[in-house]
Amino acid sequence: MPQPDAKTVETAQRRVAVAMGACMAVTWVPLVGGILAGAVQWRLVRALLLDLGRPADRAAIETLLWFFGKKMLYLNVATYAPTVGPAIQAVLTYALGQLVIRCARHDDFVPTDEQWLELRWNEIESDIFSGENVIASYEHFSGKPFPRRAKTSVVAVVDAMSAAYRRAERLPGIAGSQHAVGGAIHRGTRVVARWLGALRRRRGSGGN
């Protein structure tokens, strides 16, 4: 596959920045904030695959979301914290976007192969867990300053996330539990996908 040019990659990164802002905004919505953020992330994955010339079929989208959700399973819980939740959601959205972009730009593209996804994850892991990278990427590609109420805490949040992630990966039984709960995430993602599809069809038919 021909590598996407710099302009195409910039467009993809701009989508990530926009999705970060959207996820931070909807995280504040009581009760349904997590569901809305999940919908934003599903649409982000689809758009990135299309931008970078990869098949945006449901299997690819769901597998990428399932793999990422499994990796970040225990960190996702912290998005419900009232003070740092939006900042964590922004970091998770950034990380998801970087994973999809890295996978889509690889010479091979086999998103249904978990071992292949693991290799791609290892290639970007250090970049993901850098608060300075998250902020710099958002500000560069969105053209906006990082929200002040989140900026002051995001570096500390990312450092804490990095430490928690690495501790969790070393704990006995964590991998097995993530696989089990990851299945529930996968099923939930399919529900979101069907809901989005129904919404698009309803809009396409003029609401009739």
C-alpha positions as CSV (number, residue, x, y, z in Angstrom):
1,M,0.0,0.0,0.0
2,P,1.4,3.5,-0.9
3,Q,2.2,5.5,2.3
4,P,-0.2,8.4,2.9
5,D,1.3,11.8,2.2
6,A,2.0,14.4,5.0
7,K,-1.2,16.3,4.2
8,T,-3.3,13.1,4.7
9,V,-1.6,12.3,8.0
10,E,-2.1,15.8,9.2
11,T,-5.8,15.5,8.3
12,A,-6.0,12.3,10.4
13,Q,-4.2,13.9,13.3
14,R,-6.6,16.9,13.1
15,R,-9.5,14.5,13.4
16,V,-7.9,13.1,16.6
17,A,-7.6,16.6,18.1
18,V,-11.3,17.4,17.3
19,A,-12.4,14.1,18.8
20,M,-10.3,14.8,22.0
21,G,-12.2,18.1,22.4
22,A,-15.5,16.4,21.8
23,C,-14.8,13.6,24.3
24,M,-13.7,16.1,26.9
25,A,-17.0,18.0,26.4
26,V,-19.3,15.0,26.6
27,T,-17.6,13.5,29.5
28,W,-19.2,16.2,31.7
29,V,-22.7,15.0,30.7
30,P,-24.2,13.2,33.6
31,L,-25.0,9.4,33.3
32,V,-24.5,9.2,29.5
33,G,-21.1,10.9,29.1
34,G,-19.3,7.6,28.7
35,I,-21.7,6.4,26.1
36,L,-21.4,9.6,24.1
37,A,-17.6,9.4,24.3
38,G,-17.7,5.9,23.0
39,A,-19.8,7.0,20.0
40,V,-17.3,9.8,19.3
41,Q,-14.4,7.3,19.4
42,W,-16.2,4.8,17.1
43,R,-16.8,7.5,14.5
44,L,-13.1,8.6,14.9
45,V,-11.8,5.1,14.2
46,R,-14.0,4.8,11.1
47,A,-13.0,8.3,9.8
48,L,-9.2,7.6,10.4
49,L,-9.4,4.4,8.4
50,L,-11.1,6.1,5.5
51,D,-8.7,9.0,5.6
52,L,-5.7,6.7,5.4
53,G,-7.2,4.5,2.7
54,R,-7.9,1.4,4.8
55,P,-11.1,-0.7,4.8
56,A,-13.5,0.8,7.4
57,D,-15.6,-2.3,7.8
58,R,-17.3,-3.1,11.0
59,A,-15.0,-6.0,11.9
60,A,-11.9,-3.7,11.6
61,I,-13.5,-0.9,13.7
62,E,-14.8,-3.2,16.4
63,T,-11.6,-5.2,16.7
64,L,-9.5,-2.0,17.1
65,L,-11.8,-0.7,19.7
66,W,-12.0,-4.0,21.5
67,F,-8.2,-4.3,21.6
68,F,-7.8,-0.7,22.8
69,G,-10.6,-1.0,25.3
70,K,-9.0,-4.2,26.7
71,K,-5.6,-2.4,27.1
72,M,-7.1,0.6,28.8
73,L,-9.9,-1.2,30.7
74,Y,-9.0,-0.2,34.2
75,L,-7.9,3.3,33.3
76,N,-11.3,3.9,31.7
77,V,-12.9,3.7,35.1
78,A,-11.1,6.9,36.1
79,T,-12.9,8.9,33.3
80,Y,-15.9,9.1,35.7
81,A,-13.8,11.0,38.3
82,P,-15.4,14.5,38.5
83,T,-12.1,16.5,38.5
84,V,-9.7,14.6,36.2
85,G,-12.2,12.5,34.1
86,P,-12.3,14.8,31.1
87,A,-8.5,15.0,31.0
88,I,-8.2,11.2,31.1
89,Q,-10.8,10.9,28.4
90,A,-8.7,13.3,26.2
91,V,-5.6,11.1,26.8
92,L,-7.5,7.9,26.0
93,T,-8.9,9.4,22.8
94,Y,-5.4,10.6,21.8
95,A,-4.0,7.1,22.4
96,L,-6.8,5.4,20.4
97,G,-6.2,7.8,17.5
98,Q,-2.4,7.1,17.5
99,L,-3.0,3.4,17.6
100,V,-5.3,3.5,14.6
101,I,-3.0,5.8,12.6
102,R,0.0,3.6,13.3
103,C,-1.9,0.5,12.2
104,A,-3.3,2.1,9.1
105,R,0.1,3.4,8.0
106,H,1.8,0.0,8.4
107,D,2.6,-1.9,5.2
108,D,0.4,-4.7,6.3
109,F,-3.0,-4.2,7.8
110,V,-4.4,-7.0,9.8
111,P,-6.5,-5.5,12.6
112,T,-8.1,-8.8,13.4
113,D,-4.8,-10.3,14.4
114,E,-4.2,-9.6,18.1
115,Q,-0.5,-10.3,18.0
116,W,-0.1,-7.9,15.1
117,L,-2.0,-5.2,17.1
118,E,0.2,-5.9,20.1
119,L,3.3,-5.1,18.0
120,R,1.8,-1.9,16.8
121,W,0.8,-0.9,20.3
122,N,4.4,-1.5,21.5
123,E,5.7,0.9,18.8
124,I,3.7,3.8,20.1
125,E,3.3,3.1,23.8
126,S,6.0,5.6,25.0
127,D,4.5,8.3,22.9
128,I,1.0,7.7,24.2
129,F,2.1,8.0,27.9
130,S,3.5,11.5,27.5
131,G,1.4,14.4,28.7
132,E,3.5,16.9,26.8
133,N,2.9,15.0,23.6
134,V,-0.8,14.9,24.2
135,I,-1.1,18.6,24.8
136,A,1.3,19.6,21.9
137,S,-0.6,17.4,19.5
138,Y,-4.0,18.8,20.5
139,E,-2.8,22.4,20.3
140,H,-1.0,22.0,17.0
141,F,-3.7,20.1,15.1
142,S,-6.7,21.9,16.5
143,G,-5.2,25.3,16.4
144,K,-6.6,25.9,19.9
145,P,-5.1,26.1,23.4
146,F,-5.6,23.0,25.5
147,P,-8.6,23.7,27.9
148,R,-7.2,25.4,31.0
149,R,-9.1,23.5,33.5
150,A,-7.7,20.2,32.1
151,K,-4.2,21.4,31.1
152,T,-2.9,21.9,34.6
153,S,-3.7,18.3,35.5
154,V,-3.1,16.4,32.3
155,V,0.7,15.8,32.7
156,A,0.2,14.5,36.2
157,V,-2.7,12.4,35.0
158,V,-0.7,10.9,32.2
159,D,2.2,10.1,34.6
160,A,-0.3,8.4,37.0
161,M,-1.9,6.5,34.1
162,S,1.5,5.3,32.9
163,A,2.4,4.0,36.3
164,A,-1.0,2.4,36.8
165,Y,-0.9,0.8,33.4
166,R,2.5,-0.7,33.9
167,R,1.6,-2.0,37.4
168,A,-1.6,-3.5,36.2
169,E,0.2,-5.3,33.3
170,R,2.5,-7.0,35.9
171,L,-0.3,-8.1,38.3
172,P,-1.2,-11.8,38.1
173,G,-4.7,-12.4,36.6
174,I,-5.0,-9.0,35.1
175,A,-4.6,-10.2,31.5
176,G,-7.3,-12.9,32.0
177,S,-9.7,-10.4,33.6
178,Q,-9.1,-7.9,30.8
179,H,-9.9,-10.6,28.2
180,A,-13.2,-11.4,30.0
181,V,-14.3,-7.9,30.5
182,G,-13.0,-7.0,27.1
183,G,-15.6,-9.2,25.6
184,A,-18.3,-7.1,27.3
185,I,-16.7,-3.9,25.8
186,H,-16.7,-5.5,22.4
187,R,-20.4,-6.3,22.7
188,G,-21.1,-2.8,23.9
189,T,-19.2,-1.3,20.9
190,R,-21.4,-3.3,18.5
191,V,-24.5,-1.8,20.2
192,V,-23.0,1.7,19.7
193,A,-22.2,0.9,16.0
194,R,-25.7,-0.3,15.3
195,W,-27.2,2.8,17.0
196,L,-25.0,5.0,14.9
197,G,-26.0,3.1,11.7
198,A,-29.7,3.5,12.5
199,L,-29.2,7.2,13.2
200,R,-27.4,7.8,9.9
201,R,-30.2,5.9,8.0
202,R,-32.8,7.9,9.8
203,R,-31.1,11.2,8.8
204,G,-30.7,10.0,5.3
205,S,-34.4,9.3,5.0
206,G,-35.3,12.7,6.4
207,G,-36.4,11.3,9.7
208,N,-39.3,9.4,8.2
